[in-house]
Amino acid sequence: MAAAGALGAGDLPQLAENLLYHLQENFEALSEKITLRMEEMGERIEDLEKHVADLMTEAGIENTNEELKH
């Protein structure tokens, strides 16, 4: 707390800028993680659709990829 009391009014803009910079960095890192996870999930869904289609073919059930998407 002693350090906070020693700060002058002129330090506030720099502190605010630093805080916003770190928040932006964190936001960008989280956005990248979310995007990667969404891409991975999309690949898993595509694999699942393919496996379901293969299983249906093995079982003798006729299907199209359009039927699986609905």
N, CA, C, O and CB atoms as a CASP TS submission, in Angstrom:
PFRMAT TS
TARGET T0000
AUTHOR 0000-0000-0000
METHOD Language model
MODEL 1
PARENT N/A
ATOM      1  N   MET     1       0.807  -1.188   0.000  1.00  0.00           N
ATOM      2  CA  MET     1       0.000   0.000   0.000  1.00  0.00           C
ATOM      3  C   MET     1       0.852   1.254   0.000  1.00  0.00           C
ATOM      4  O   MET     1       0.432   2.290  -0.514  1.00  0.00           O
ATOM      5  CB  MET     1      -0.919  -0.003   1.179  1.00  0.00           C
ATOM      6  N   ALA     2       2.032   1.171   0.564  1.00  0.00           N
ATOM      7  CA  ALA     2       2.907   2.339   0.603  1.00  0.00           C
ATOM      8  C   ALA     2       3.269   2.789  -0.806  1.00  0.00           C
ATOM      9  O   ALA     2       3.379   3.986  -1.071  1.00  0.00           O
ATOM     10  CB  ALA     2       4.178   2.033   1.404  1.00  0.00           C
ATOM     11  N   ALA     3       3.454   1.831  -1.710  1.00  0.00           N
ATOM     12  CA  ALA     3       3.813   2.175  -3.079  1.00  0.00           C
ATOM     13  C   ALA     3       2.661   2.901  -3.765  1.00  0.00           C
ATOM     14  O   ALA     3       2.887   3.823  -4.547  1.00  0.00           O
ATOM     15  CB  ALA     3       4.198   0.917  -3.869  1.00  0.00           C
ATOM     16  N   ALA     4       1.428   2.491  -3.477  1.00  0.00           N
ATOM     17  CA  ALA     4       0.271   3.137  -4.097  1.00  0.00           C
ATOM     18  C   ALA     4       0.146   4.573  -3.623  1.00  0.00           C
ATOM     19  O   ALA     4      -0.253   5.445  -4.395  1.00  0.00           O
ATOM     20  CB  ALA     4      -1.015   2.363  -3.786  1.00  0.00           C
ATOM     21  N   GLY     5       0.476   4.828  -2.382  1.00  0.00           N
ATOM     22  CA  GLY     5       0.404   6.181  -1.853  1.00  0.00           C
ATOM     23  C   GLY     5       1.470   7.078  -2.447  1.00  0.00           C
ATOM     24  O   GLY     5       1.289   8.295  -2.496  1.00  0.00           O
ATOM     25  N   ALA     6       2.566   6.516  -2.896  1.00  0.00           N
ATOM     26  CA  ALA     6       3.668   7.295  -3.440  1.00  0.00           C
ATOM     27  C   ALA     6       3.436   7.678  -4.896  1.00  0.00           C
ATOM     28  O   ALA     6       4.190   8.476  -5.452  1.00  0.00           O
ATOM     29  CB  ALA     6       4.959   6.522  -3.314  1.00  0.00           C
ATOM     30  N   LEU     7       2.410   7.123  -5.514  1.00  0.00           N
ATOM     31  CA  LEU     7       2.136   7.434  -6.910  1.00  0.00           C
ATOM     32  C   LEU     7       1.526   8.821  -7.035  1.00  0.00           C
ATOM     33  O   LEU     7       0.683   9.223  -6.234  1.00  0.00           O
ATOM     34  CB  LEU     7       1.205   6.385  -7.524  1.00  0.00           C
ATOM     35  N   GLY     8       1.958   9.524  -8.030  1.00  0.00           N
ATOM     36  CA  GLY     8       1.400  10.845  -8.287  1.00  0.00           C
ATOM     37  C   GLY     8       0.293  10.762  -9.320  1.00  0.00           C
ATOM     38  O   GLY     8       0.110   9.734  -9.971  1.00  0.00           O
ATOM     39  N   ALA     9      -0.436  11.845  -9.465  1.00  0.00           N
ATOM     40  CA  ALA     9      -1.520  11.889 -10.439  1.00  0.00           C
ATOM     41  C   ALA     9      -0.988  11.704 -11.861  1.00  0.00           C
ATOM     42  O   ALA     9      -1.705  11.218 -12.735  1.00  0.00           O
ATOM     43  CB  ALA     9      -2.282  13.213 -10.327  1.00  0.00           C
ATOM     44  N   GLY    10       0.249  12.085 -12.089  1.00  0.00           N
ATOM     45  CA  GLY    10       0.841  11.937 -13.416  1.00  0.00           C
ATOM     46  C   GLY    10       1.125  10.493 -13.782  1.00  0.00           C
ATOM     47  O   GLY    10       1.300  10.175 -14.958  1.00  0.00           O
ATOM     48  N   ASP    11       1.174   9.610 -12.785  1.00  0.00           N
ATOM     49  CA  ASP    11       1.437   8.189 -13.039  1.00  0.00           C
ATOM     50  C   ASP    11       0.188   7.443 -13.494  1.00  0.00           C
ATOM     51  O   ASP    11       0.297   6.382 -14.108  1.00  0.00           O
ATOM     52  CB  ASP    11       1.996   7.530 -11.789  1.00  0.00           C
ATOM     53  N   LEU    12      -0.983   7.970 -13.207  1.00  0.00           N
ATOM     54  CA  LEU    12      -2.227   7.267 -13.508  1.00  0.00           C
ATOM     55  C   LEU    12      -2.417   6.960 -14.995  1.00  0.00           C
ATOM     56  O   LEU    12      -2.810   5.840 -15.323  1.00  0.00           O
ATOM     57  CB  LEU    12      -3.386   8.078 -13.021  1.00  0.00           C
ATOM     58  N   PRO    13      -2.160   7.891 -15.900  1.00  0.00           N
ATOM     59  CA  PRO    13      -2.329   7.552 -17.320  1.00  0.00           C
ATOM     60  C   PRO    13      -1.421   6.398 -17.762  1.00  0.00           C
ATOM     61  O   PRO    13      -1.849   5.543 -18.538  1.00  0.00           O
ATOM     62  CB  PRO    13      -2.049   8.778 -18.180  1.00  0.00           C
ATOM     63  N   GLN    14      -0.191   6.364 -17.285  1.00  0.00           N
ATOM     64  CA  GLN    14       0.724   5.285 -17.656  1.00  0.00           C
ATOM     65  C   GLN    14       0.255   3.963 -17.067  1.00  0.00           C
ATOM     66  O   GLN    14       0.325   2.929 -17.731  1.00  0.00           O
ATOM     67  CB  GLN    14       2.153   5.600 -17.186  1.00  0.00           C
ATOM     68  N   LEU    15      -0.223   3.987 -15.825  1.00  0.00           N
ATOM     69  CA  LEU    15      -0.748   2.768 -15.198  1.00  0.00           C
ATOM     70  C   LEU    15      -1.967   2.252 -15.954  1.00  0.00           C
ATOM     71  O   LEU    15      -2.108   1.050 -16.177  1.00  0.00           O
ATOM     72  CB  LEU    15      -1.112   3.031 -13.726  1.00  0.00           C
ATOM     73  N   ALA    16      -2.842   3.169 -16.342  1.00  0.00           N
ATOM     74  CA  ALA    16      -4.033   2.784 -17.099  1.00  0.00           C
ATOM     75  C   ALA    16      -3.640   2.198 -18.454  1.00  0.00           C
ATOM     76  O   ALA    16      -4.210   1.199 -18.892  1.00  0.00           O
ATOM     77  CB  ALA    16      -4.968   3.996 -17.291  1.00  0.00           C
ATOM     78  N   GLU    17      -2.675   2.815 -19.106  1.00  0.00           N
ATOM     79  CA  GLU    17      -2.213   2.311 -20.407  1.00  0.00           C
ATOM     80  C   GLU    17      -1.611   0.912 -20.265  1.00  0.00           C
ATOM     81  O   GLU    17      -1.878   0.032 -21.083  1.00  0.00           O
ATOM     82  CB  GLU    17      -1.174   3.276 -21.022  1.00  0.00           C
ATOM     83  N   ASN    18      -0.801   0.711 -19.229  1.00  0.00           N
ATOM     84  CA  ASN    18      -0.208  -0.609 -18.988  1.00  0.00           C
ATOM     85  C   ASN    18      -1.284  -1.653 -18.721  1.00  0.00           C
ATOM     86  O   ASN    18      -1.212  -2.770 -19.232  1.00  0.00           O
ATOM     87  CB  ASN    18       0.769  -0.552 -17.808  1.00  0.00           C
ATOM     88  N   LEU    19      -2.284  -1.286 -17.916  1.00  0.00           N
ATOM     89  CA  LEU    19      -3.374  -2.203 -17.610  1.00  0.00           C
ATOM     90  C   LEU    19      -4.125  -2.586 -18.877  1.00  0.00           C
ATOM     91  O   LEU    19      -4.408  -3.763 -19.103  1.00  0.00           O
ATOM     92  CB  LEU    19      -4.331  -1.578 -16.594  1.00  0.00           C
ATOM     93  N   LEU    20      -4.447  -1.597 -19.701  1.00  0.00           N
ATOM     94  CA  LEU    20      -5.162  -1.880 -20.956  1.00  0.00           C
ATOM     95  C   LEU    20      -4.326  -2.742 -21.894  1.00  0.00           C
ATOM     96  O   LEU    20      -4.858  -3.618 -22.575  1.00  0.00           O
ATOM     97  CB  LEU    20      -5.544  -0.573 -21.659  1.00  0.00           C
ATOM     98  N   TYR    21      -3.029  -2.498 -21.929  1.00  0.00           N
ATOM     99  CA  TYR    21      -2.143  -3.301 -22.773  1.00  0.00           C
ATOM    100  C   TYR    21      -2.166  -4.768 -22.331  1.00  0.00           C
ATOM    101  O   TYR    21      -2.276  -5.670 -23.161  1.00  0.00           O
ATOM    102  CB  TYR    21      -0.699  -2.747 -22.723  1.00  0.00           C
ATOM    103  N   HIS    22      -2.060  -4.998 -21.016  1.00  0.00           N
ATOM    104  CA  HIS    22      -2.065  -6.371 -20.509  1.00  0.00           C
ATOM    105  C   HIS    22      -3.429  -7.035 -20.707  1.00  0.00           C
ATOM    106  O   HIS    22      -3.507  -8.228 -21.002  1.00  0.00           O
ATOM    107  CB  HIS    22      -1.684  -6.388 -19.026  1.00  0.00           C
ATOM    108  N   LEU    23      -4.481  -6.271 -20.547  1.00  0.00           N
ATOM    109  CA  LEU    23      -5.815  -6.821 -20.799  1.00  0.00           C
ATOM    110  C   LEU    23      -5.965  -7.216 -22.265  1.00  0.00           C
ATOM    111  O   LEU    23      -6.537  -8.262 -22.570  1.00  0.00           O
ATOM    112  CB  LEU    23      -6.903  -5.803 -20.407  1.00  0.00           C
ATOM    113  N   GLN    24      -5.458  -6.388 -23.166  1.00  0.00           N
ATOM    114  CA  GLN    24      -5.537  -6.708 -24.593  1.00  0.00           C
ATOM    115  C   GLN    24      -4.727  -7.961 -24.914  1.00  0.00           C
ATOM    116  O   GLN    24      -5.182  -8.816 -25.674  1.00  0.00           O
ATOM    117  CB  GLN    24      -5.038  -5.524 -25.437  1.00  0.00           C
ATOM    118  N   GLU    25      -3.532  -8.073 -24.340  1.00  0.00           N
ATOM    119  CA  GLU    25      -2.715  -9.277 -24.547  1.00  0.00           C
ATOM    120  C   GLU    25      -3.453 -10.524 -24.082  1.00  0.00           C
ATOM    121  O   GLU    25      -3.491 -11.531 -24.789  1.00  0.00           O
ATOM    122  CB  GLU    25      -1.375  -9.154 -23.806  1.00  0.00           C
ATOM    123  N   ASN    26      -4.038 -10.455 -22.894  1.00  0.00           N
ATOM    124  CA  ASN    26      -4.776 -11.601 -22.353  1.00  0.00           C
ATOM    125  C   ASN    26      -5.980 -11.933 -23.224  1.00  0.00           C
ATOM    126  O   ASN    26      -6.258 -13.104 -23.479  1.00  0.00           O
ATOM    127  CB  ASN    26      -5.230 -11.319 -20.913  1.00  0.00           C
ATOM    128  N   PHE    27      -6.689 -10.917 -23.677  1.00  0.00           N
ATOM    129  CA  PHE    27      -7.850 -11.134 -24.530  1.00  0.00           C
ATOM    130  C   PHE    27      -7.452 -11.808 -25.834  1.00  0.00           C
ATOM    131  O   PHE    27      -8.123 -12.735 -26.285  1.00  0.00           O
ATOM    132  CB  PHE    27      -8.555  -9.812 -24.817  1.00  0.00           C
ATOM    133  N   GLU    28      -6.359 -11.347 -26.443  1.00  0.00           N
ATOM    134  CA  GLU    28      -5.893 -11.939 -27.700  1.00  0.00           C
ATOM    135  C   GLU    28      -5.463 -13.391 -27.498  1.00  0.00           C
ATOM    136  O   GLU    28      -5.741 -14.238 -28.347  1.00  0.00           O
ATOM    137  CB  GLU    28      -4.729 -11.120 -28.276  1.00  0.00           C
ATOM    138  N   ALA    29      -4.789 -13.688 -26.388  1.00  0.00           N
ATOM    139  CA  ALA    29      -4.364 -15.059 -26.108  1.00  0.00           C
ATOM    140  C   ALA    29      -5.575 -15.962 -25.911  1.00  0.00           C
ATOM    141  O   ALA    29      -5.606 -17.079 -26.427  1.00  0.00           O
ATOM    142  CB  ALA    29      -3.458 -15.104 -24.863  1.00  0.00           C
ATOM    143  N   LEU    30      -6.567 -15.488 -25.174  1.00  0.00           N
ATOM    144  CA  LEU    30      -7.777 -16.282 -24.964  1.00  0.00           C
ATOM    145  C   LEU    30      -8.551 -16.464 -26.262  1.00  0.00           C
ATOM    146  O   LEU    30      -9.090 -17.541 -26.518  1.00  0.00           O
ATOM    147  CB  LEU    30      -8.669 -15.625 -23.914  1.00  0.00           C
ATOM    148  N   SER    31      -8.608 -15.428 -27.076  1.00  0.00           N
ATOM    149  CA  SER    31      -9.292 -15.529 -28.372  1.00  0.00           C
ATOM    150  C   SER    31      -8.630 -16.584 -29.247  1.00  0.00           C
ATOM    151  O   SER    31      -9.309 -17.365 -29.915  1.00  0.00           O
ATOM    152  CB  SER    31      -9.293 -14.168 -29.094  1.00  0.00           C
ATOM    153  N   GLU    32      -7.311 -16.602 -29.240  1.00  0.00           N
ATOM    154  CA  GLU    32      -6.581 -17.593 -30.035  1.00  0.00           C
ATOM    155  C   GLU    32      -6.867 -19.010 -29.530  1.00  0.00           C
ATOM    156  O   GLU    32      -7.076 -19.926 -30.325  1.00  0.00           O
ATOM    157  CB  GLU    32      -5.064 -17.308 -29.990  1.00  0.00           C
ATOM    158  N   LYS    33      -6.874 -19.181 -28.218  1.00  0.00           N
ATOM    159  CA  LYS    33      -7.182 -20.496 -27.644  1.00  0.00           C
ATOM    160  C   LYS    33      -8.580 -20.951 -28.024  1.00  0.00           C
ATOM    161  O   LYS    33      -8.788 -22.108 -28.390  1.00  0.00           O
ATOM    162  CB  LYS    33      -7.044 -20.462 -26.123  1.00  0.00           C
ATOM    163  N   ILE    34      -9.537 -20.037 -27.935  1.00  0.00           N
ATOM    164  CA  ILE    34     -10.919 -20.383 -28.270  1.00  0.00           C
ATOM    165  C   ILE    34     -11.026 -20.764 -29.734  1.00  0.00           C
ATOM    166  O   ILE    34     -11.696 -21.740 -30.072  1.00  0.00           O
ATOM    167  CB  ILE    34     -11.867 -19.216 -27.954  1.00  0.00           C
ATOM    168  N   THR    35     -10.374 -20.006 -30.609  1.00  0.00           N
ATOM    169  CA  THR    35     -10.409 -20.304 -32.040  1.00  0.00           C
ATOM    170  C   THR    35      -9.821 -21.682 -32.321  1.00  0.00           C
ATOM    171  O   THR    35     -10.389 -22.454 -33.094  1.00  0.00           O
ATOM    172  CB  THR    35      -9.647 -19.232 -32.832  1.00  0.00           C
ATOM    173  N   LEU    36      -8.681 -21.997 -31.693  1.00  0.00           N
ATOM    174  CA  LEU    36      -8.078 -23.311 -31.889  1.00  0.00           C
ATOM    175  C   LEU    36      -8.990 -24.425 -31.397  1.00  0.00           C
ATOM    176  O   LEU    36      -9.130 -25.453 -32.059  1.00  0.00           O
ATOM    177  CB  LEU    36      -6.739 -23.386 -31.177  1.00  0.00           C
ATOM    178  N   ARG    37      -9.603 -24.228 -30.253  1.00  0.00           N
ATOM    179  CA  ARG    37     -10.516 -25.244 -29.710  1.00  0.00           C
ATOM    180  C   ARG    37     -11.722 -25.441 -30.623  1.00  0.00           C
ATOM    181  O   ARG    37     -12.182 -26.567 -30.814  1.00  0.00           O
ATOM    182  CB  ARG    37     -10.986 -24.848 -28.300  1.00  0.00           C
ATOM    183  N   MET    38     -12.232 -24.345 -31.187  1.00  0.00           N
ATOM    184  CA  MET    38     -13.367 -24.454 -32.099  1.00  0.00           C
ATOM    185  C   MET    38     -12.974 -25.217 -33.357  1.00  0.00           C
ATOM    186  O   MET    38     -13.753 -26.028 -33.860  1.00  0.00           O
ATOM    187  CB  MET    38     -13.899 -23.061 -32.466  1.00  0.00           C
ATOM    188  N   GLU    39     -11.773 -24.966 -33.870  1.00  0.00           N
ATOM    189  CA  GLU    39     -11.302 -25.696 -35.050  1.00  0.00           C
ATOM    190  C   GLU    39     -11.147 -27.176 -34.730  1.00  0.00           C
ATOM    191  O   GLU    39     -11.521 -28.026 -35.538  1.00  0.00           O
ATOM    192  CB  GLU    39      -9.963 -25.116 -35.553  1.00  0.00           C
ATOM    193  N   GLU    40     -10.599 -27.494 -33.557  1.00  0.00           N
ATOM    194  CA  GLU    40     -10.461 -28.887 -33.151  1.00  0.00           C
ATOM    195  C   GLU    40     -11.829 -29.553 -33.038  1.00  0.00           C
ATOM    196  O   GLU    40     -12.009 -30.690 -33.475  1.00  0.00           O
ATOM    197  CB  GLU    40      -9.709 -28.986 -31.817  1.00  0.00           C
ATOM    198  N   MET    41     -12.784 -28.847 -32.454  1.00  0.00           N
ATOM    199  CA  MET    41     -14.127 -29.401 -32.309  1.00  0.00           C
ATOM    200  C   MET    41     -14.758 -29.634 -33.673  1.00  0.00           C
ATOM    201  O   MET    41     -15.432 -30.643 -33.880  1.00  0.00           O
ATOM    202  CB  MET    41     -15.009 -28.470 -31.468  1.00  0.00           C
ATOM    203  N   GLY    42     -14.547 -28.710 -34.607  1.00  0.00           N
ATOM    204  CA  GLY    42     -15.068 -28.895 -35.955  1.00  0.00           C
ATOM    205  C   GLY    42     -14.491 -30.133 -36.619  1.00  0.00           C
ATOM    206  O   GLY    42     -15.214 -30.866 -37.293  1.00  0.00           O
ATOM    207  N   GLU    43     -13.195 -30.375 -36.436  1.00  0.00           N
ATOM    208  CA  GLU    43     -12.563 -31.570 -36.993  1.00  0.00           C
ATOM    209  C   GLU    43     -13.131 -32.830 -36.356  1.00  0.00           C
ATOM    210  O   GLU    43     -13.349 -33.830 -37.041  1.00  0.00           O
ATOM    211  CB  GLU    43     -11.044 -31.517 -36.793  1.00  0.00           C
ATOM    212  N   ARG    44     -13.372 -32.786 -35.048  1.00  0.00           N
ATOM    213  CA  ARG    44     -13.943 -33.948 -34.361  1.00  0.00           C
ATOM    214  C   ARG    44     -15.356 -34.238 -34.856  1.00  0.00           C
ATOM    215  O   ARG    44     -15.735 -35.397 -35.027  1.00  0.00           O
ATOM    216  CB  ARG    44     -13.954 -33.721 -32.844  1.00  0.00           C
ATOM    217  N   ILE    45     -16.125 -33.191 -35.081  1.00  0.00           N
ATOM    218  CA  ILE    45     -17.485 -33.379 -35.581  1.00  0.00           C
ATOM    219  C   ILE    45     -17.459 -33.996 -36.969  1.00  0.00           C
ATOM    220  O   ILE    45     -18.243 -34.897 -37.268  1.00  0.00           O
ATOM    221  CB  ILE    45     -18.245 -32.044 -35.606  1.00  0.00           C
ATOM    222  N   GLU    46     -16.556 -33.510 -37.821  1.00  0.00           N
ATOM    223  CA  GLU    46     -16.437 -34.079 -39.161  1.00  0.00           C
ATOM    224  C   GLU    46     -16.047 -35.552 -39.089  1.00  0.00           C
ATOM    225  O   GLU    46     -16.591 -36.374 -39.827  1.00  0.00           O
ATOM    226  CB  GLU    46     -15.406 -33.296 -39.988  1.00  0.00           C
ATOM    227  N   ASP    47     -15.104 -35.895 -38.201  1.00  0.00           N
ATOM    228  CA  ASP    47     -14.711 -37.299 -38.026  1.00  0.00           C
ATOM    229  C   ASP    47     -15.885 -38.134 -37.542  1.00  0.00           C
ATOM    230  O   ASP    47     -16.095 -39.250 -38.017  1.00  0.00           O
ATOM    231  CB  ASP    47     -13.542 -37.415 -37.035  1.00  0.00           C
ATOM    232  N   LEU    48     -16.646 -37.600 -36.605  1.00  0.00           N
ATOM    233  CA  LEU    48     -17.803 -38.313 -36.083  1.00  0.00           C
ATOM    234  C   LEU    48     -18.833 -38.555 -37.176  1.00  0.00           C
ATOM    235  O   LEU    48     -19.391 -39.648 -37.276  1.00  0.00           O
ATOM    236  CB  LEU    48     -18.432 -37.536 -34.930  1.00  0.00           C
ATOM    237  N   GLU    49     -19.089 -37.538 -37.997  1.00  0.00           N
ATOM    238  CA  GLU    49     -20.031 -37.695 -39.105  1.00  0.00           C
ATOM    239  C   GLU    49     -19.558 -38.789 -40.056  1.00  0.00           C
ATOM    240  O   GLU    49     -20.363 -39.594 -40.522  1.00  0.00           O
ATOM    241  CB  GLU    49     -20.203 -36.365 -39.864  1.00  0.00           C
ATOM    242  N   LYS    50     -18.255 -38.824 -40.348  1.00  0.00           N
ATOM    243  CA  LYS    50     -17.715 -39.843 -41.239  1.00  0.00           C
ATOM    244  C   LYS    50     -17.876 -41.237 -40.631  1.00  0.00           C
ATOM    245  O   LYS    50     -18.263 -42.178 -41.324  1.00  0.00           O
ATOM    246  CB  LYS    50     -16.237 -39.560 -41.539  1.00  0.00           C
ATOM    247  N   HIS    51     -17.581 -41.366 -39.347  1.00  0.00           N
ATOM    248  CA  HIS    51     -17.707 -42.671 -38.688  1.00  0.00           C
ATOM    249  C   HIS    51     -19.159 -43.134 -38.640  1.00  0.00           C
ATOM    250  O   HIS    51     -19.437 -44.319 -38.825  1.00  0.00           O
ATOM    251  CB  HIS    51     -17.134 -42.607 -37.269  1.00  0.00           C
ATOM    252  N   VAL    52     -20.078 -42.220 -38.395  1.00  0.00           N
ATOM    253  CA  VAL    52     -21.499 -42.581 -38.383  1.00  0.00           C
ATOM    254  C   VAL    52     -21.913 -43.046 -39.779  1.00  0.00           C
ATOM    255  O   VAL    52     -22.627 -44.038 -39.922  1.00  0.00           O
ATOM    256  CB  VAL    52     -22.378 -41.375 -37.919  1.00  0.00           C
ATOM    257  N   ALA    53     -21.463 -42.328 -40.801  1.00  0.00           N
ATOM    258  CA  ALA    53     -21.790 -42.725 -42.175  1.00  0.00           C
ATOM    259  C   ALA    53     -21.205 -44.098 -42.488  1.00  0.00           C
ATOM    260  O   ALA    53     -21.866 -44.918 -43.126  1.00  0.00           O
ATOM    261  CB  ALA    53     -21.266 -41.681 -43.183  1.00  0.00           C
ATOM    262  N   ASP    54     -19.975 -44.358 -42.049  1.00  0.00           N
ATOM    263  CA  ASP    54     -19.355 -45.671 -42.271  1.00  0.00           C
ATOM    264  C   ASP    54     -20.129 -46.773 -41.559  1.00  0.00           C
ATOM    265  O   ASP    54     -20.356 -47.844 -42.122  1.00  0.00           O
ATOM    266  CB  ASP    54     -17.896 -45.663 -41.792  1.00  0.00           C
ATOM    267  N   LEU    55     -20.532 -46.507 -40.320  1.00  0.00           N
ATOM    268  CA  LEU    55     -21.300 -47.500 -39.566  1.00  0.00           C
ATOM    269  C   LEU    55     -22.649 -47.772 -40.216  1.00  0.00           C
ATOM    270  O   LEU    55     -23.111 -48.913 -40.261  1.00  0.00           O
ATOM    271  CB  LEU    55     -21.504 -47.034 -38.128  1.00  0.00           C
ATOM    272  N   MET    56     -23.276 -46.710 -40.721  1.00  0.00           N
ATOM    273  CA  MET    56     -24.564 -46.900 -41.386  1.00  0.00           C
ATOM    274  C   MET    56     -24.393 -47.716 -42.664  1.00  0.00           C
ATOM    275  O   MET    56     -25.242 -48.542 -42.998  1.00  0.00           O
ATOM    276  CB  MET    56     -25.214 -45.540 -41.705  1.00  0.00           C
ATOM    277  N   THR    57     -23.302 -47.485 -43.368  1.00  0.00           N
ATOM    278  CA  THR    57     -23.027 -48.254 -44.587  1.00  0.00           C
ATOM    279  C   THR    57     -22.807 -49.723 -44.234  1.00  0.00           C
ATOM    280  O   THR    57     -23.337 -50.611 -44.902  1.00  0.00           O
ATOM    281  CB  THR    57     -21.788 -47.684 -45.333  1.00  0.00           C
ATOM    282  N   GLU    58     -22.031 -49.978 -43.189  1.00  0.00           N
ATOM    283  CA  GLU    58     -21.788 -51.347 -42.750  1.00  0.00           C
ATOM    284  C   GLU    58     -23.087 -52.034 -42.330  1.00  0.00           C
ATOM    285  O   GLU    58     -23.247 -53.239 -42.526  1.00  0.00           O
ATOM    286  CB  GLU    58     -20.787 -51.361 -41.595  1.00  0.00           C
ATOM    287  N   ALA    59     -23.995 -51.280 -41.762  1.00  0.00           N
ATOM    288  CA  ALA    59     -25.262 -51.847 -41.308  1.00  0.00           C
ATOM    289  C   ALA    59     -26.267 -51.982 -42.443  1.00  0.00           C
ATOM    290  O   ALA    59     -27.358 -52.518 -42.246  1.00  0.00           O
ATOM    291  CB  ALA    59     -25.848 -50.993 -40.205  1.00  0.00           C
ATOM    292  N   GLY    60     -25.907 -51.501 -43.625  1.00  0.00           N
ATOM    293  CA  GLY    60     -26.788 -51.611 -44.772  1.00  0.00           C
ATOM    294  C   GLY    60     -27.842 -50.525 -44.837  1.00  0.00           C
ATOM    295  O   GLY    60     -28.846 -50.665 -45.534  1.00  0.00           O
ATOM    296  N   ILE    61     -27.620 -49.468 -44.129  1.00  0.00           N
ATOM    297  CA  ILE    61     -28.565 -48.351 -44.146  1.00  0.00           C
ATOM    298  C   ILE    61     -28.052 -47.318 -45.141  1.00  0.00           C
ATOM    299  O   ILE    61     -26.913 -46.858 -45.055  1.00  0.00           O
ATOM    300  CB  ILE    61     -28.742 -47.722 -42.716  1.00  0.00           C
ATOM    301  N   GLU    62     -28.923 -46.962 -46.093  1.00  0.00           N
ATOM    302  CA  GLU    62     -28.525 -45.974 -47.091  1.00  0.00           C
ATOM    303  C   GLU    62     -28.646 -44.590 -46.487  1.00  0.00           C
ATOM    304  O   GLU    62     -29.607 -44.297 -45.776  1.00  0.00           O
ATOM    305  CB  GLU    62     -29.386 -46.092 -48.376  1.00  0.00           C
ATOM    306  N   ASN    63     -27.676 -43.742 -46.767  1.00  0.00           N
ATOM    307  CA  ASN    63     -27.710 -42.377 -46.256  1.00  0.00           C
ATOM    308  C   ASN    63     -26.880 -41.472 -47.141  1.00  0.00           C
ATOM    309  O   ASN    63     -26.099 -41.921 -47.980  1.00  0.00           O
ATOM    310  CB  ASN    63     -27.204 -42.320 -44.808  1.00  0.00           C
ATOM    311  N   THR    64     -27.074 -40.201 -46.929  1.00  0.00           N
ATOM    312  CA  THR    64     -26.239 -39.199 -47.581  1.00  0.00           C
ATOM    313  C   THR    64     -25.679 -38.293 -46.507  1.00  0.00           C
ATOM    314  O   THR    64     -26.201 -38.261 -45.393  1.00  0.00           O
ATOM    315  CB  THR    64     -27.039 -38.385 -48.644  1.00  0.00           C
ATOM    316  N   ASN    65     -24.650 -37.572 -46.814  1.00  0.00           N
ATOM    317  CA  ASN    65     -24.089 -36.635 -45.848  1.00  0.00           C
ATOM    318  C   ASN    65     -25.109 -35.554 -45.471  1.00  0.00           C
ATOM    319  O   ASN    65     -25.082 -35.043 -44.351  1.00  0.00           O
ATOM    320  CB  ASN    65     -22.816 -35.989 -46.413  1.00  0.00           C
ATOM    321  N   GLU    66     -26.008 -35.204 -46.399  1.00  0.00           N
ATOM    322  CA  GLU    66     -27.032 -34.207 -46.096  1.00  0.00           C
ATOM    323  C   GLU    66     -27.962 -34.700 -44.996  1.00  0.00           C
ATOM    324  O   GLU    66     -28.370 -33.915 -44.140  1.00  0.00           O
ATOM    325  CB  GLU    66     -27.837 -33.865 -47.353  1.00  0.00           C
ATOM    326  N   GLU    67     -28.306 -35.993 -45.002  1.00  0.00           N
ATOM    327  CA  GLU    67     -29.172 -36.537 -43.964  1.00  0.00           C
ATOM    328  C   GLU    67     -28.517 -36.450 -42.605  1.00  0.00           C
ATOM    329  O   GLU    67     -29.195 -36.206 -41.607  1.00  0.00           O
ATOM    330  CB  GLU    67     -29.534 -37.975 -44.273  1.00  0.00           C
ATOM    331  N   LEU    68     -27.200 -36.646 -42.545  1.00  0.00           N
ATOM    332  CA  LEU    68     -26.486 -36.603 -41.259  1.00  0.00           C
ATOM    333  C   LEU    68     -26.436 -35.194 -40.695  1.00  0.00           C
ATOM    334  O   LEU    68     -26.350 -35.028 -39.479  1.00  0.00           O
ATOM    335  CB  LEU    68     -25.066 -37.142 -41.418  1.00  0.00           C
ATOM    336  N   LYS    69     -26.488 -34.179 -41.542  1.00  0.00           N
ATOM    337  CA  LYS    69     -26.376 -32.805 -41.083  1.00  0.00           C
ATOM    338  C   LYS    69     -27.670 -32.272 -40.490  1.00  0.00           C
ATOM    339  O   LYS    69     -27.656 -31.234 -39.829  1.00  0.00           O
ATOM    340  CB  LYS    69     -25.946 -31.928 -42.213  1.00  0.00           C
ATOM    341  N   HIS    70     -28.782 -32.952 -40.706  1.00  0.00           N
ATOM    342  CA  HIS    70     -30.059 -32.445 -40.182  1.00  0.00           C
ATOM    343  C   HIS    70     -30.384 -33.078 -38.907  1.00  0.00           C
ATOM    344  O   HIS    70     -31.421 -32.778 -38.314  1.00  0.00           O
ATOM    345  CB  HIS    70     -31.179 -32.665 -41.141  1.00  0.00           C
TER
END
